[in-house]
Amino acid sequence: MLLFRLTTAAAWNEILHVMINSPVQRQFVSFTYMTSYIVVAYIVIINMYVAVILENFHEAQEQELAGVTDEDVDMFYEVWSNYDVKATQFITYDQLSDFLNELKSPLRIPKPNAVKIAALNLPLSDGNKLHCLDVLEALSAVIVGKVTESEPLKKLNGEVYKMSMKVFPIRSTLETITTTLMIRKEFKAALTIQKAFRKWKLRHTHTTAKKKLERSLSSLRKSLRSLRSSRPTSPLT
């Protein structure tokens, strides 16, 4: 415990003072031991730990500034293969939520992610299928953010597009049927219509029941009047 305390350089001068005034060891030995221990343990080891932490922080910061790395793309396609077992380059819209939740940072979109999926505005082809390149491009755009398109950047985007069409030739023939944003809007519209219909049905049910009750009361009153009018008159009157 004493050595651990010295490692933190807490009150080392008090311990050195006791060692120097101790009759067990000579002052030179105590001073040499304390000085060497402080230099090795505190200055070298502790600073080495700090250097490792700062280096890891610097690497993490560089990776964040770099945006999507090759490791992120490899991770994306590795998880994609779990949902696209036959390597068709497509997954269904119903699989998208689980797929985005299974990805690792920085591409991961954890559940609940229905609103964020709609915000991606991904194109869907026939059968509500999504192409892997569309999903990857949308996630990359979220990480990188909005970038002002200069002429060199436009040229680079054109080259990347041509390369992607060579790797994924089927993508150029796809016809967009709808988007994730439109599906979300249709879902919200359906919920609104259902809610309004339930309210109308409830009011209609109450109105119908009220009318039936009023008709029943009216019939009952008429029956009572008929009964009173048909009752024989007393001979004493």
C-alpha positions as a Markdown table, in Angstrom:
| # | Residue | x | y | z |
|---|---|---|---|---|
| 1 | Met | 0.0 | 0.0 | 0.0 |
| 2 | Leu | 2.9 | 2.4 | 0.7 |
| 3 | Leu | 4.4 | 1.8 | -2.7 |
| 4 | Phe | 1.0 | 2.3 | -4.4 |
| 5 | Arg | 0.7 | 5.6 | -2.5 |
| 6 | Leu | 4.1 | 6.6 | -3.8 |
| 7 | Thr | 3.1 | 5.7 | -7.3 |
| 8 | Thr | 0.5 | 8.5 | -7.1 |
| 9 | Ala | 3.2 | 10.9 | -5.7 |
| 10 | Ala | 1.0 | 11.6 | -2.7 |
| 11 | Ala | 3.0 | 13.0 | 0.2 |
| 12 | Trp | 6.3 | 11.3 | -0.9 |
| 13 | Asn | 8.3 | 14.0 | 0.7 |
| 14 | Glu | 7.0 | 13.0 | 4.2 |
| 15 | Ile | 7.9 | 9.4 | 3.6 |
| 16 | Leu | 11.4 | 10.5 | 2.4 |
| 17 | His | 11.8 | 12.6 | 5.5 |
| 18 | Val | 11.0 | 9.6 | 7.8 |
| 19 | Met | 13.4 | 7.3 | 5.8 |
| 20 | Ile | 16.3 | 9.9 | 5.9 |
| 21 | Asn | 15.9 | 10.3 | 9.7 |
| 22 | Ser | 15.6 | 6.5 | 10.3 |
| 23 | Pro | 18.7 | 4.9 | 11.8 |
| 24 | Val | 18.1 | 1.6 | 9.9 |
| 25 | Gln | 19.3 | 2.9 | 6.5 |
| 26 | Arg | 21.9 | 5.5 | 5.5 |
| 27 | Gln | 20.5 | 8.8 | 4.1 |
| 28 | Phe | 22.2 | 8.2 | 0.7 |
| 29 | Val | 20.5 | 4.8 | 0.3 |
| 30 | Ser | 17.1 | 6.2 | 1.3 |
| 31 | Phe | 17.4 | 9.2 | -1.0 |
| 32 | Thr | 18.6 | 7.1 | -4.0 |
| 33 | Tyr | 15.8 | 4.6 | -3.6 |
| 34 | Met | 13.1 | 7.2 | -3.2 |
| 35 | Thr | 14.3 | 9.2 | -6.2 |
| 36 | Ser | 14.7 | 6.2 | -8.5 |
| 37 | Tyr | 11.2 | 4.9 | -7.5 |
| 38 | Ile | 9.5 | 8.2 | -8.1 |
| 39 | Val | 11.2 | 8.7 | -11.5 |
| 40 | Val | 10.4 | 5.2 | -12.7 |
| 41 | Ala | 6.9 | 4.7 | -11.2 |
| 42 | Tyr | 5.5 | 8.1 | -11.5 |
| 43 | Ile | 7.2 | 9.9 | -14.3 |
| 44 | Val | 7.6 | 6.9 | -16.7 |
| 45 | Ile | 4.7 | 4.5 | -16.0 |
| 46 | Ile | 2.0 | 7.0 | -15.3 |
| 47 | Asn | 2.9 | 9.2 | -18.2 |
| 48 | Met | 3.0 | 6.1 | -20.4 |
| 49 | Tyr | -0.6 | 5.3 | -19.4 |
| 50 | Val | -1.6 | 8.9 | -20.2 |
| 51 | Ala | 0.1 | 8.7 | -23.6 |
| 52 | Val | -1.8 | 5.5 | -24.5 |
| 53 | Ile | -5.1 | 7.1 | -23.5 |
| 54 | Leu | -4.3 | 10.2 | -25.6 |
| 55 | Glu | -3.3 | 8.1 | -28.5 |
| 56 | Asn | -6.5 | 6.1 | -28.5 |
| 57 | Phe | -8.5 | 9.3 | -28.2 |
| 58 | His | -6.6 | 10.7 | -31.2 |
| 59 | Glu | -7.3 | 7.6 | -33.3 |
| 60 | Ala | -11.0 | 7.6 | -32.4 |
| 61 | Gln | -11.2 | 11.3 | -33.3 |
| 62 | Glu | -9.5 | 10.7 | -36.6 |
| 63 | Gln | -11.8 | 7.9 | -37.4 |
| 64 | Glu | -14.8 | 10.1 | -36.6 |
| 65 | Leu | -13.5 | 12.8 | -38.9 |
| 66 | Ala | -12.8 | 10.3 | -41.6 |
| 67 | Gly | -16.5 | 9.4 | -41.7 |
| 68 | Val | -17.2 | 5.9 | -43.0 |
| 69 | Thr | -14.1 | 3.7 | -43.1 |
| 70 | Asp | -13.4 | 0.4 | -45.0 |
| 71 | Glu | -14.0 | -1.5 | -41.7 |
| 72 | Asp | -17.5 | 0.1 | -41.5 |
| 73 | Val | -18.3 | -1.0 | -45.0 |
| 74 | Asp | -17.1 | -4.6 | -44.3 |
| 75 | Met | -19.2 | -4.7 | -41.2 |
| 76 | Phe | -22.2 | -3.4 | -43.2 |
| 77 | Tyr | -22.0 | -6.2 | -45.7 |
| 78 | Glu | -21.2 | -8.8 | -43.1 |
| 79 | Val | -24.5 | -8.0 | -41.3 |
| 80 | Trp | -26.3 | -7.7 | -44.7 |
| 81 | Ser | -25.4 | -11.3 | -45.5 |
| 82 | Asn | -27.3 | -12.5 | -42.5 |
| 83 | Tyr | -30.5 | -11.0 | -44.0 |
| 84 | Asp | -29.7 | -11.6 | -47.7 |
| 85 | Val | -28.6 | -15.2 | -47.5 |
| 86 | Lys | -28.9 | -15.8 | -51.2 |
| 87 | Ala | -26.9 | -12.7 | -52.0 |
| 88 | Thr | -29.6 | -11.1 | -54.1 |
| 89 | Gln | -28.5 | -7.6 | -53.0 |
| 90 | Phe | -32.0 | -7.0 | -51.6 |
| 91 | Ile | -33.8 | -7.1 | -48.3 |
| 92 | Thr | -37.4 | -6.5 | -47.6 |
| 93 | Tyr | -38.8 | -3.4 | -45.9 |
| 94 | Asp | -39.9 | -5.6 | -42.9 |
| 95 | Gln | -36.3 | -6.6 | -42.3 |
| 96 | Leu | -34.9 | -3.1 | -42.4 |
| 97 | Ser | -35.6 | -2.2 | -38.8 |
| 98 | Asp | -33.8 | -5.3 | -37.4 |
| 99 | Phe | -30.9 | -4.9 | -39.9 |
| 100 | Leu | -30.2 | -1.2 | -38.8 |
| 101 | Asn | -30.5 | -2.2 | -35.2 |
| 102 | Glu | -27.9 | -5.0 | -35.6 |
| 103 | Leu | -25.3 | -2.8 | -37.3 |
| 104 | Lys | -22.4 | -1.4 | -35.2 |
| 105 | Ser | -21.5 | 2.2 | -34.6 |
| 106 | Pro | -21.3 | 4.6 | -36.5 |
| 107 | Leu | -23.8 | 3.0 | -39.0 |
| 108 | Arg | -26.2 | 1.6 | -36.3 |
| 109 | Ile | -29.7 | 3.0 | -35.9 |
| 110 | Pro | -31.0 | 1.5 | -32.7 |
| 111 | Lys | -34.7 | 0.6 | -32.1 |
| 112 | Pro | -37.2 | 2.2 | -32.0 |
| 113 | Asn | -36.1 | 3.5 | -35.4 |
| 114 | Ala | -39.3 | 3.8 | -37.5 |
| 115 | Val | -39.1 | 7.6 | -37.6 |
| 116 | Lys | -35.4 | 7.6 | -38.6 |
| 117 | Ile | -36.1 | 5.0 | -41.3 |
| 118 | Ala | -38.7 | 7.3 | -42.8 |
| 119 | Ala | -36.3 | 10.2 | -42.6 |
| 120 | Leu | -33.7 | 8.3 | -44.7 |
| 121 | Asn | -36.3 | 8.3 | -47.6 |
| 122 | Leu | -35.0 | 5.1 | -49.0 |
| 123 | Pro | -36.3 | 4.0 | -52.4 |
| 124 | Leu | -38.2 | 0.7 | -52.6 |
| 125 | Ser | -38.6 | -1.4 | -55.7 |
| 126 | Asp | -41.3 | -3.9 | -56.5 |
| 127 | Gly | -42.1 | -6.1 | -53.6 |
| 128 | Asn | -41.0 | -3.5 | -51.0 |
| 129 | Lys | -37.4 | -4.4 | -51.5 |
| 130 | Leu | -34.3 | -2.2 | -50.8 |
| 131 | His | -31.0 | -2.4 | -52.5 |
| 132 | Cys | -27.8 | -2.6 | -50.4 |
| 133 | Leu | -26.1 | 0.3 | -52.1 |
| 134 | Asp | -29.1 | 2.6 | -51.4 |
| 135 | Val | -29.1 | 1.8 | -47.7 |
| 136 | Leu | -25.3 | 2.2 | -47.4 |
| 137 | Glu | -25.3 | 5.5 | -49.3 |
| 138 | Ala | -28.1 | 6.9 | -47.0 |
| 139 | Leu | -26.3 | 5.8 | -43.8 |
| 140 | Ser | -23.1 | 7.4 | -45.1 |
| 141 | Ala | -24.9 | 10.6 | -45.9 |
| 142 | Val | -26.2 | 10.8 | -42.3 |
| 143 | Ile | -22.7 | 10.3 | -40.9 |
| 144 | Val | -20.9 | 12.7 | -43.3 |
| 145 | Gly | -23.7 | 15.3 | -43.2 |
| 146 | Lys | -24.3 | 18.0 | -45.8 |
| 147 | Val | -21.3 | 18.8 | -47.9 |
| 148 | Thr | -21.0 | 21.7 | -50.4 |
| 149 | Glu | -20.6 | 20.1 | -53.8 |
| 150 | Ser | -17.6 | 21.6 | -55.6 |
| 151 | Glu | -16.5 | 20.7 | -59.1 |
| 152 | Pro | -13.9 | 18.1 | -57.9 |
| 153 | Leu | -16.4 | 16.6 | -55.6 |
| 154 | Lys | -19.0 | 16.3 | -58.4 |
| 155 | Lys | -16.4 | 14.7 | -60.6 |
| 156 | Leu | -15.5 | 12.2 | -57.8 |
| 157 | Asn | -19.2 | 11.4 | -57.3 |
| 158 | Gly | -19.6 | 10.7 | -61.0 |
| 159 | Glu | -16.6 | 8.3 | -60.9 |
| 160 | Val | -18.0 | 6.6 | -57.8 |
| 161 | Tyr | -21.4 | 6.3 | -59.5 |
| 162 | Lys | -19.9 | 4.7 | -62.6 |
| 163 | Met | -17.9 | 2.2 | -60.5 |
| 164 | Ser | -21.0 | 1.3 | -58.4 |
| 165 | Met | -23.0 | 0.6 | -61.6 |
| 166 | Lys | -20.3 | -1.8 | -62.8 |
| 167 | Val | -20.4 | -3.6 | -59.5 |
| 168 | Phe | -24.2 | -3.5 | -59.1 |
| 169 | Pro | -25.6 | -3.4 | -62.7 |
| 170 | Ile | -29.1 | -4.4 | -61.6 |
| 171 | Arg | -29.4 | -1.2 | -59.6 |
| 172 | Ser | -29.6 | 0.9 | -62.8 |
| 173 | Thr | -32.7 | -1.0 | -64.0 |
| 174 | Leu | -34.7 | -0.7 | -60.7 |
| 175 | Glu | -37.9 | 1.3 | -60.7 |
| 176 | Thr | -38.8 | 3.1 | -57.5 |
| 177 | Ile | -42.3 | 2.2 | -56.5 |
| 178 | Thr | -42.4 | 4.1 | -53.2 |
| 179 | Thr | -40.1 | 5.3 | -50.4 |
| 180 | Thr | -39.8 | 4.7 | -46.7 |
| 181 | Leu | -41.0 | 8.3 | -46.1 |
| 182 | Met | -44.2 | 7.6 | -48.2 |
| 183 | Ile | -44.8 | 4.4 | -46.3 |
| 184 | Arg | -44.6 | 6.2 | -43.0 |
| 185 | Lys | -47.0 | 8.9 | -44.3 |
| 186 | Glu | -49.4 | 6.3 | -45.5 |
| 187 | Phe | -49.2 | 4.5 | -42.1 |
| 188 | Lys | -49.9 | 7.7 | -40.2 |
| 189 | Ala | -52.8 | 8.6 | -42.6 |
| 190 | Ala | -54.3 | 5.1 | -42.1 |
| 191 | Leu | -54.1 | 5.5 | -38.3 |
| 192 | Thr | -55.8 | 8.9 | -38.5 |
| 193 | Ile | -58.6 | 7.5 | -40.7 |
| 194 | Gln | -59.1 | 4.5 | -38.3 |
| 195 | Lys | -59.2 | 6.8 | -35.3 |
| 196 | Ala | -61.8 | 9.1 | -37.0 |
| 197 | Phe | -63.8 | 6.1 | -38.1 |
| 198 | Arg | -63.9 | 4.7 | -34.6 |
| 199 | Lys | -65.1 | 8.0 | -33.2 |
| 200 | Trp | -67.8 | 8.2 | -35.9 |
| 201 | Lys | -68.9 | 4.6 | -35.3 |
| 202 | Leu | -69.1 | 5.3 | -31.6 |
| 203 | Arg | -71.2 | 8.4 | -32.1 |
| 204 | His | -73.4 | 6.6 | -34.6 |
| 205 | Thr | -73.9 | 3.7 | -32.2 |
| 206 | His | -74.9 | 6.1 | -29.4 |
| 207 | Thr | -77.2 | 8.0 | -31.7 |
| 208 | Thr | -78.9 | 4.8 | -33.0 |
| 209 | Ala | -79.3 | 3.5 | -29.4 |
| 210 | Lys | -80.8 | 6.8 | -28.4 |
| 211 | Lys | -83.3 | 6.8 | -31.2 |
| 212 | Lys | -84.3 | 3.2 | -30.5 |
| 213 | Leu | -84.8 | 4.2 | -26.8 |
| 214 | Glu | -86.9 | 7.1 | -27.8 |
| 215 | Arg | -89.1 | 5.0 | -30.1 |
| 216 | Ser | -89.5 | 2.4 | -27.4 |
| 217 | Leu | -90.6 | 5.1 | -24.9 |
| 218 | Ser | -93.0 | 6.6 | -27.4 |
| 219 | Ser | -94.6 | 3.2 | -28.1 |
| 220 | Leu | -94.8 | 2.6 | -24.4 |
| 221 | Arg | -96.6 | 5.9 | -23.9 |
| 222 | Lys | -99.1 | 5.1 | -26.7 |
| 223 | Ser | -99.8 | 1.7 | -25.2 |
| 224 | Leu | -100.5 | 3.3 | -21.8 |
| 225 | Arg | -102.9 | 5.8 | -23.4 |
| 226 | Ser | -104.7 | 3.0 | -25.2 |
| 227 | Leu | -105.0 | 1.0 | -22.0 |
| 228 | Arg | -106.4 | 4.0 | -20.1 |
| 229 | Ser | -108.9 | 4.8 | -22.9 |
| 230 | Ser | -110.1 | 1.2 | -23.2 |
| 231 | Arg | -110.6 | 0.8 | -19.5 |
| 232 | Pro | -114.5 | 0.3 | -18.6 |
| 233 | Thr | -116.2 | 3.2 | -16.8 |
| 234 | Ser | -117.3 | 2.6 | -13.2 |
| 235 | Pro | -121.2 | 2.4 | -12.7 |
| 236 | Leu | -121.0 | 4.8 | -9.8 |
| 237 | Thr | -119.8 | 7.6 | -11.9 |
